[in-house]
Amino acid sequence: MSSLKKLASQTLWYGLSSIAARFISYLLVPYLTYKFTESAYGEMSIVYSFIPFLNVIVTHGMETAYFRFGSKENEEKIYHTSSFSMMMVTAIVLMVLIKFSAPIAQLLQITAHPEYITLMAWVVGLDALAAIPFSRLRMEGKPKKFAFIKIGGILLNIFATYFFISMLPQYIQTHPNSILSSWYKPEWAVGYVLLAGIVQNVFVLLLLRKEISALRFSFDFDLWKQMMLYSLPLILVGFGGMINETFDRIMLGWWAPGGSPDANKAIVGIYSACYKLSILITISVQAFRMGAEPFFFKQAAEGNAQKTYARVMKFFVITLCIMFLMVVLYLNIWKEFIRNPAMYVGLSVVPILLIANMFLGVYYNLSIWYKLSNKTMAGAWITILGAVITIAINFIAIPYFSYMASAWATFFCYGTMMFVSYKWGQKVYPIPYATKKLIAYFVITLLLYGIYLMVEWITKNNTIRLSIATFELIAFIVFVARIEKKELKTLLQKNTSASTITT
């Protein structure tokens, strides 16, 4: 099986779990927007925007370091050392969060519920314990087991969420003397979503018991120092990335022109719900990242690695363009997943965020140059640049333009990161990307969207709109298939050349 087919196969399986995660999360949007007010949904979004920052601390780059060093040295030793490092950091973070739950809750403007911080700490801590075992599954090329565990945990999460928010209140209402009624709190809505996350993570750890039981409290300090020197810049990358991805919700809570904390939370809720409509792009990016990171490190030893990376980029960009059209051309259908019509006012951010996440996907693909060349500090500087852009635009513009400022900040942030990484990377680790062709595909995609906007302006007939949207989507796919006909044939055929990776 050729290297690209292997990547496609693994990305498919990793993608299945990512799709399940994102899609089930997406299915929770109509449910939670129906059950929660805009303010409560915004409160939940703020809490979940803080979790990724904690994940950066507890993982501290060990996952990427595990792939980098595990592909060269004793994987067993690296597995134990990275796991032990992560467990120690997680324990410290857990204690700090529980100790300072009240001031952190005040910082996030959820003063009435400091217990949410404690629950959040356990969600982060339990999730961190599974990080390196999951990485081992990826390193060993076991995407099916990876996907099964991920999907199983997600399904349990959605059931637990429904149980705590819908089933349990109904049971208590019909059984007022039940022991459950003594501790159930109707106003604790976000808390039950977090509790469902804890249930999920416990379940996942049970399914990973084979990988976890293989852990030994063996710690190679010299090896750990090498891994930390490699991963420390990735912590800056992670923090910058989280500022770019989720910090806008927190900043909206601080600076939105709502006039009160509850009004600002409502604005956050609207923005967060509409952000979910970029799901197809984020699914593609996440699935690609899961399959590509170990693939790129293994492929680096091959003689034609750069050409392979260029081909990967081309098909990845084509996929992103198709996903973009699938969302914007059918946005009137996608919006129905938001069951609170008051949130439709934020739909104007969706195309902006879709393009921004396309830029992010391309950036992740480009980022292989500094990981392979051991110049991870370059990635840190690029991400910090993006974080500065994000914070500056949000700080200046949120008081005047509300969530539109956050959407455009995301756009300019990821666009700048993509451009700088491409220019820098081509000097350090040149890769023969089909740049002109990829730009052409992107421009054609935007032109098709522009034509559709004209159709929307001309007619309100939904049948005509859907017909034009479907025609445009199919026409783009057929056009690309004709252009890439030879490449697609090669991709679908077995390759027994030197680039073959045995499974």
C-alpha positions as CSV (number, residue, x, y, z in Angstrom):
1,M,0.0,0.0,0.0
2,S,1.4,3.4,-1.0
3,S,2.3,5.9,1.6
4,L,-0.5,8.2,0.6
5,K,-3.0,5.3,0.7
6,K,-1.8,4.4,4.2
7,L,-2.2,8.0,5.3
8,A,-5.7,8.1,3.8
9,S,-6.6,4.9,5.5
10,Q,-5.4,5.9,8.9
11,T,-6.8,9.4,8.5
12,L,-10.2,7.8,7.6
13,W,-10.2,5.9,10.9
14,Y,-9.0,8.8,13.0
15,G,-11.4,10.9,11.0
16,L,-14.3,8.6,12.0
17,S,-13.6,9.2,15.7
18,S,-13.1,12.9,15.0
19,I,-16.3,13.1,12.9
20,A,-18.2,11.2,15.6
21,A,-16.8,13.6,18.3
22,R,-17.6,16.7,16.3
23,F,-20.9,15.5,14.9
24,I,-22.2,14.3,18.3
25,S,-21.0,17.6,19.7
26,Y,-22.8,19.2,16.9
27,L,-26.0,17.2,17.7
28,L,-25.7,18.5,21.2
29,V,-26.0,22.1,19.7
30,P,-29.7,21.8,18.9
31,Y,-30.3,20.0,22.2
32,L,-28.4,22.4,24.4
33,T,-29.5,25.5,22.6
34,Y,-33.0,24.3,23.1
35,K,-32.5,23.4,26.8
36,F,-30.2,26.4,27.7
37,T,-30.8,30.1,27.5
38,E,-28.3,32.1,25.4
39,S,-26.6,33.2,28.7
40,A,-26.3,29.6,30.0
41,Y,-25.0,28.4,26.7
42,G,-22.5,31.2,26.7
43,E,-21.4,30.3,30.3
44,M,-20.8,26.7,29.1
45,S,-18.8,28.0,26.2
46,I,-16.6,30.1,28.4
47,V,-15.9,27.2,30.7
48,Y,-15.0,24.9,27.7
49,S,-12.9,27.7,26.2
50,F,-10.6,27.5,29.3
51,I,-10.1,23.7,29.2
52,P,-7.8,23.8,26.1
53,F,-5.4,26.1,27.9
54,L,-5.2,23.6,30.7
55,N,-4.7,20.7,28.2
56,V,-1.6,22.6,26.9
57,I,-0.1,22.7,30.4
58,V,-0.8,19.1,31.3
59,T,0.4,17.6,28.0
60,H,3.4,20.2,27.7
61,G,4.3,18.9,24.2
62,M,4.8,15.3,25.3
63,E,2.6,13.8,22.6
64,T,4.6,15.3,19.8
65,A,7.8,14.6,21.5
66,Y,6.7,11.0,21.9
67,F,6.3,10.7,18.1
68,R,9.5,12.5,17.4
69,F,11.7,10.4,19.8
70,G,9.7,7.2,19.6
71,S,10.3,6.9,15.9
72,K,14.1,6.8,16.5
73,E,14.9,5.4,20.0
74,N,13.6,2.9,22.5
75,E,9.8,3.4,22.3
76,E,9.2,1.6,25.6
77,K,11.5,3.9,27.5
78,I,10.0,7.0,25.9
79,Y,6.5,5.8,26.6
80,H,7.2,5.5,30.4
81,T,9.1,8.7,30.6
82,S,6.6,10.8,28.8
83,S,3.7,9.3,30.7
84,F,5.4,9.9,34.1
85,S,6.1,13.5,33.2
86,M,2.5,14.1,32.2
87,M,1.1,12.5,35.3
88,M,3.3,14.7,37.6
89,V,2.3,17.9,35.8
90,T,-1.4,16.8,35.8
91,A,-1.4,16.2,39.5
92,I,0.1,19.7,40.2
93,V,-2.4,21.4,37.8
94,L,-5.3,19.5,39.5
95,M,-4.3,20.6,43.0
96,V,-3.9,24.3,41.9
97,L,-7.3,24.4,40.1
98,I,-9.1,22.9,43.1
99,K,-7.3,25.2,45.6
100,F,-8.0,28.4,43.6
101,S,-11.4,27.5,42.1
102,A,-13.1,30.6,43.5
103,P,-10.7,33.3,42.0
104,I,-10.5,31.4,38.7
105,A,-14.4,31.3,38.6
106,Q,-14.3,35.1,39.2
107,L,-11.8,35.6,36.4
108,L,-14.1,33.6,34.0
109,Q,-17.2,35.5,35.2
110,I,-18.9,32.5,36.6
111,T,-18.6,33.6,40.2
112,A,-21.8,31.8,41.3
113,H,-20.4,28.4,40.4
114,P,-16.8,27.9,41.6
115,E,-17.5,24.2,41.7
116,Y,-17.5,24.2,37.9
117,I,-13.7,24.8,38.1
118,T,-13.3,21.7,40.3
119,L,-15.3,19.6,37.8
120,M,-13.3,21.1,35.0
121,A,-10.1,20.1,36.7
122,W,-11.2,16.4,36.9
123,V,-12.2,16.5,33.2
124,V,-8.8,17.8,32.3
125,G,-6.9,15.5,34.6
126,L,-8.6,12.3,33.5
127,D,-8.3,13.2,29.9
128,A,-4.6,13.8,30.3
129,L,-4.1,10.3,31.7
130,A,-5.3,8.9,28.4
131,A,-3.2,11.1,26.1
132,I,0.0,9.1,25.8
133,P,-1.8,5.7,25.7
134,F,-3.8,7.1,22.8
135,S,-0.6,8.3,21.2
136,R,0.8,4.8,21.5
137,L,-2.2,3.5,19.5
138,R,-1.4,6.1,16.8
139,M,2.3,5.2,16.9
140,E,1.6,1.5,16.6
141,G,-0.9,2.1,13.7
142,K,-4.0,1.0,15.5
143,P,-6.6,3.5,14.2
144,K,-9.5,1.1,14.5
145,K,-9.0,0.6,18.3
146,F,-8.4,4.3,18.6
147,A,-11.6,5.1,16.8
148,F,-13.6,2.5,18.8
149,I,-12.5,3.9,22.2
150,K,-13.1,7.5,21.1
151,I,-16.5,6.8,19.7
152,G,-17.5,4.7,22.7
153,G,-16.6,7.5,25.0
154,I,-18.4,10.1,23.0
155,L,-21.6,8.1,22.8
156,L,-21.5,7.7,26.6
157,N,-21.0,11.4,26.9
158,I,-24.0,12.3,24.9
159,F,-26.1,9.8,26.9
160,A,-24.8,11.0,30.2
161,T,-25.6,14.6,29.2
162,Y,-29.1,13.7,28.2
163,F,-29.5,11.7,31.4
164,F,-28.4,14.5,33.7
165,I,-30.2,17.3,31.9
166,S,-33.5,15.6,30.8
167,M,-34.0,12.2,32.3
168,L,-33.0,12.8,35.8
169,P,-35.2,16.0,36.3
170,Q,-38.2,14.1,34.9
171,Y,-37.5,11.2,37.3
172,I,-37.2,13.5,40.3
173,Q,-40.4,15.3,39.3
174,T,-42.3,12.0,39.4
175,H,-40.4,10.8,42.5
176,P,-40.0,13.8,44.8
177,N,-39.1,11.7,47.8
178,S,-36.2,10.0,46.0
179,I,-32.8,10.3,47.5
180,L,-31.6,11.8,44.2
181,S,-33.8,14.9,44.7
182,S,-31.8,15.9,47.8
183,W,-28.7,16.6,45.7
184,Y,-30.0,17.5,42.3
185,K,-29.7,21.2,41.5
186,P,-31.9,22.5,38.6
187,E,-29.6,25.6,38.2
188,W,-26.5,23.4,37.8
189,A,-26.9,22.9,34.0
190,V,-23.3,23.5,33.0
191,G,-22.1,21.4,35.9
192,Y,-24.0,18.4,34.5
193,V,-22.4,18.8,31.1
194,L,-19.0,18.7,32.9
195,L,-20.1,15.7,35.0
196,A,-20.9,13.9,31.7
197,G,-17.4,14.6,30.6
198,I,-16.0,13.0,33.7
199,V,-18.1,9.9,33.1
200,Q,-16.8,9.7,29.6
201,N,-13.1,10.0,30.6
202,V,-13.4,7.3,33.3
203,F,-15.0,5.0,30.7
204,V,-12.1,5.7,28.2
205,L,-9.5,4.9,30.8
206,L,-11.1,1.6,31.4
207,L,-11.0,0.8,27.7
208,L,-7.3,1.8,27.7
209,R,-6.5,-0.4,30.6
210,K,-4.1,-2.6,28.5
211,E,-2.0,0.4,27.5
212,I,-2.2,1.9,31.0
213,S,-1.3,-1.3,32.7
214,A,1.8,-1.5,30.5
215,L,3.1,1.7,32.2
216,R,6.1,1.3,34.6
217,F,7.3,4.0,36.9
218,S,10.5,4.2,35.0
219,F,11.9,7.7,34.4
220,D,14.9,8.5,32.3
221,F,15.9,12.0,33.4
222,D,18.5,12.5,30.5
223,L,15.9,11.4,28.0
224,W,13.3,13.6,29.6
225,K,15.6,16.7,29.3
226,Q,16.0,16.1,25.6
227,M,12.3,15.7,25.1
228,M,11.6,18.8,27.1
229,L,14.1,20.9,25.0
230,Y,12.2,19.7,22.0
231,S,8.7,20.2,23.4
232,L,9.0,23.5,25.4
233,P,8.6,25.6,22.3
234,L,5.5,23.5,21.5
235,I,4.0,24.7,24.8
236,L,4.2,28.2,23.5
237,V,2.7,27.0,20.2
238,G,0.0,25.3,22.2
239,F,-0.8,28.4,24.3
240,G,-0.8,30.6,21.2
241,G,-3.0,28.1,19.4
242,M,-5.5,28.1,22.2
243,I,-5.6,31.9,22.3
244,N,-6.3,31.8,18.6
245,E,-8.9,29.0,18.8
246,T,-10.8,29.6,22.0
247,F,-9.7,32.7,23.9
248,D,-12.1,34.9,21.8
249,R,-15.0,33.5,23.8
250,I,-13.4,34.6,27.1
251,M,-12.6,38.0,25.6
252,L,-16.1,38.4,24.4
253,G,-17.3,37.7,27.9
254,W,-15.0,40.5,29.2
255,W,-15.4,43.2,26.5
256,A,-18.6,42.6,24.5
257,P,-20.9,45.6,24.4
258,G,-23.8,43.7,26.1
259,G,-24.0,46.1,29.1
260,S,-24.1,43.3,31.7
261,P,-22.3,40.0,32.4
262,D,-25.5,38.0,31.5
263,A,-25.9,39.9,28.2
264,N,-22.2,39.3,27.4
265,K,-22.7,35.6,28.1
266,A,-25.6,35.6,25.7
267,I,-23.3,37.1,23.0
268,V,-20.8,34.4,23.7
269,G,-23.5,31.8,23.4
270,I,-24.6,33.2,20.0
271,Y,-21.1,33.3,18.7
272,S,-20.2,29.8,20.0
273,A,-23.4,28.2,18.5
274,C,-22.7,29.7,15.1
275,Y,-19.0,28.7,15.3
276,K,-20.2,25.1,15.5
277,L,-21.4,25.4,11.9
278,S,-17.8,25.3,10.8
279,I,-17.8,21.7,11.9
280,L,-16.9,20.1,8.5
281,I,-13.7,22.1,8.1
282,T,-12.6,21.5,11.7
283,I,-13.4,17.8,11.3
284,S,-11.2,17.6,8.2
285,V,-8.4,19.5,10.0
286,Q,-8.6,17.4,13.1
287,A,-8.7,14.1,11.3
288,F,-5.8,15.1,9.1
289,R,-3.7,16.1,12.2
290,M,-4.4,12.7,13.9
291,G,-3.2,10.7,10.9
292,A,-0.5,13.0,9.6
293,E,1.7,13.7,12.6
294,P,3.1,10.1,13.0
295,F,3.0,9.6,9.2
296,F,5.1,12.7,8.5
297,F,7.8,11.6,10.9
298,K,8.0,8.1,9.5
299,Q,7.9,9.4,5.9
300,A,10.8,11.7,6.6
301,A,13.3,8.8,6.1
302,E,12.0,8.2,2.5
303,G,13.9,9.7,-0.4
304,N,10.8,11.3,-2.0
305,A,9.4,12.7,1.3
306,Q,9.0,16.3,0.0
307,K,7.0,15.2,-3.0
308,T,4.8,13.1,-0.8
309,Y,4.2,16.1,1.5
310,A,3.3,18.2,-1.6
311,R,0.7,15.7,-2.8
312,V,-0.8,15.5,0.7
313,M,-1.2,19.2,0.7
314,K,-2.9,19.3,-2.6
315,F,-5.5,16.7,-1.8
316,F,-6.0,18.2,1.6
317,V,-6.7,21.7,0.2
318,I,-9.2,20.1,-2.3
319,T,-11.0,18.5,0.6
320,L,-11.2,21.7,2.5
321,C,-12.6,23.5,-0.6
322,I,-15.3,20.9,-0.9
323,M,-16.1,21.1,2.8
324,F,-16.4,24.9,2.6
325,L,-18.9,24.7,-0.3
326,M,-20.9,22.0,1.5
327,V,-21.4,24.4,4.5
328,V,-21.9,27.8,2.8
329,L,-24.1,26.6,0.0
330,Y,-26.4,24.8,2.4
331,L,-26.2,27.2,5.3
332,N,-30.0,27.6,5.5
333,I,-30.2,23.9,6.2
334,W,-27.3,23.7,8.6
335,K,-28.7,26.6,10.7
336,E,-31.7,24.5,11.7
337,F,-29.4,22.6,14.0
338,I,-29.4,25.7,16.2
339,R,-32.8,25.3,17.8
340,N,-32.9,28.8,19.3
341,P,-33.8,31.2,16.4
342,A,-32.5,34.1,18.5
343,M,-29.0,32.8,17.7
344,Y,-29.5,33.1,13.9
345,V,-28.3,36.7,14.1
346,G,-24.8,35.4,14.3
347,L,-24.8,33.4,11.1
348,S,-22.8,36.1,9.3
349,V,-19.7,34.9,11.0
350,V,-19.8,31.4,9.5
351,P,-18.2,32.0,6.1
352,I,-15.5,34.1,7.7
353,L,-14.7,31.3,10.3
354,L,-14.8,28.6,7.6
355,I,-12.1,30.4,5.6
356,A,-10.1,31.1,8.7
357,N,-10.2,27.3,9.6
358,M,-9.1,26.5,6.0
359,F,-6.1,28.7,6.6
360,L,-5.5,26.9,9.9
361,G,-5.6,23.5,8.2
362,V,-3.1,24.6,5.6
363,Y,-0.9,25.9,8.4
364,Y,-0.9,22.6,10.2
365,N,0.1,20.9,7.0
366,L,2.9,23.4,6.5
367,S,4.1,23.1,10.1
368,I,5.9,19.9,9.3
369,W,9.0,21.9,8.2
370,Y,9.9,23.1,11.7
371,K,9.0,19.8,13.4
372,L,11.2,17.8,11.1
373,S,14.1,20.3,11.1
374,N,14.0,20.5,15.0
375,K,13.2,24.2,14.8
376,T,10.1,24.1,17.0
377,M,10.9,27.5,18.3
378,A,10.0,28.8,14.8
379,G,6.5,27.4,15.3
380,A,6.3,29.1,18.7
381,W,7.2,32.5,17.2
382,I,4.6,32.1,14.4
383,T,1.9,31.1,16.8
384,I,2.8,34.0,19.2
385,L,2.4,36.3,16.2
386,G,-1.0,34.9,15.6
387,A,-1.9,35.3,19.3
388,V,-0.8,38.9,19.2
389,I,-3.0,39.6,16.2
390,T,-6.0,37.8,17.9
391,I,-5.7,39.7,21.1
392,A,-5.1,43.1,19.5
393,I,-8.0,42.9,17.1
394,N,-10.4,41.5,19.7
395,F,-9.3,44.1,22.3
396,I,-9.7,47.0,19.9
397,A,-12.8,45.9,18.0
398,I,-15.0,43.8,20.3
399,P,-16.5,46.8,22.1
400,Y,-17.6,48.2,18.7
401,F,-18.3,45.1,16.5
402,S,-19.0,42.4,19.1
403,Y,-18.5,38.8,17.8
404,M,-17.8,40.0,14.2
405,A,-14.5,41.3,15.6
406,S,-13.7,37.9,16.9
407,A,-14.5,36.2,13.6
408,W,-12.3,38.6,11.6
409,A,-9.5,38.3,14.2
410,T,-9.5,34.6,13.6
411,F,-9.4,35.1,9.9
412,F,-6.4,37.5,10.0
413,C,-4.6,35.4,12.6
414,Y,-4.7,32.1,10.7
415,G,-4.1,33.8,7.4
416,T,-1.0,35.5,8.7
417,M,0.3,32.3,10.3
418,M,-0.2,30.4,7.1
419,F,1.6,32.9,5.0
420,V,4.6,33.3,7.3
421,S,5.0,29.6,7.8
422,Y,4.9,29.0,4.0
423,K,7.6,31.7,3.3
424,W,9.8,30.6,6.3
425,G,9.4,26.9,5.6
426,Q,10.3,27.1,2.0
427,K,13.7,28.6,3.0
428,V,14.5,26.0,5.6
429,Y,12.8,22.9,4.3
430,P,11.7,23.4,0.7
431,I,8.7,21.4,-0.4
432,P,7.4,21.6,-4.1
433,Y,3.9,22.6,-3.3
434,A,1.6,23.2,-6.3
435,T,1.0,26.7,-4.9
436,K,-0.5,28.3,-8.0
437,K,-2.9,25.4,-8.5
438,L,-4.0,25.4,-4.9
439,I,-4.6,29.2,-5.0
440,A,-6.6,28.7,-8.1
441,Y,-8.8,26.1,-6.4
442,F,-9.4,28.4,-3.5
443,V,-10.3,31.4,-5.8
444,I,-12.7,29.2,-7.8
445,T,-14.3,28.1,-4.5
446,L,-14.8,31.7,-3.4
447,L,-16.2,32.7,-6.9
448,L,-18.8,29.8,-6.6
449,Y,-19.8,31.1,-3.2
450,G,-20.1,34.7,-4.6
451,I,-22.3,33.4,-7.4
452,Y,-24.5,31.7,-4.9
453,L,-24.8,34.9,-2.8
454,M,-26.1,36.6,-6.0
455,V,-28.7,33.9,-6.4
456,E,-29.8,34.4,-2.8
457,W,-30.1,38.1,-3.4
458,I,-32.1,37.6,-6.7
459,T,-34.6,34.9,-5.5
460,K,-36.1,33.7,-2.2
461,N,-37.2,30.4,-3.8
462,N,-35.5,27.6,-1.8
463,T,-35.9,25.1,-4.6
464,I,-33.9,27.3,-7.0
465,R,-31.3,28.0,-4.3
466,L,-30.8,24.4,-3.5
467,S,-30.6,23.4,-7.1
468,I,-28.0,26.0,-7.8
469,A,-26.0,25.1,-4.7
470,T,-26.0,21.4,-5.7
471,F,-25.1,22.2,-9.3
472,E,-22.1,24.3,-8.1
473,L,-20.9,21.6,-5.6
474,I,-21.1,18.8,-8.2
475,A,-19.5,21.0,-10.9
476,F,-16.5,21.8,-8.6
477,I,-16.0,18.2,-7.7
478,V,-16.2,17.1,-11.4
479,F,-13.8,19.9,-12.4
480,V,-11.2,18.9,-9.8
481,A,-11.6,15.2,-10.7
482,R,-10.8,16.0,-14.3
483,I,-7.8,18.2,-13.5
484,E,-6.4,15.6,-11.0
485,K,-7.4,12.5,-13.1
486,K,-3.9,11.1,-13.4
487,E,-3.1,11.8,-9.8
488,L,-6.2,10.1,-8.6
489,K,-5.5,7.0,-10.6
490,T,-2.1,6.8,-9.1
491,L,-3.4,7.3,-5.6
492,L,-5.9,4.4,-6.0
493,Q,-3.4,2.0,-7.4
494,K,-1.1,-0.1,-5.3
495,N,2.5,1.2,-5.3
496,T,5.3,-1.2,-5.0
497,S,8.0,1.4,-5.4
498,A,10.5,2.5,-2.8
499,S,7.9,4.7,-1.2
500,T,5.8,1.8,-0.1
501,I,5.3,1.5,3.6
502,T,4.6,-2.0,4.7
503,T,1.8,-2.6,7.3
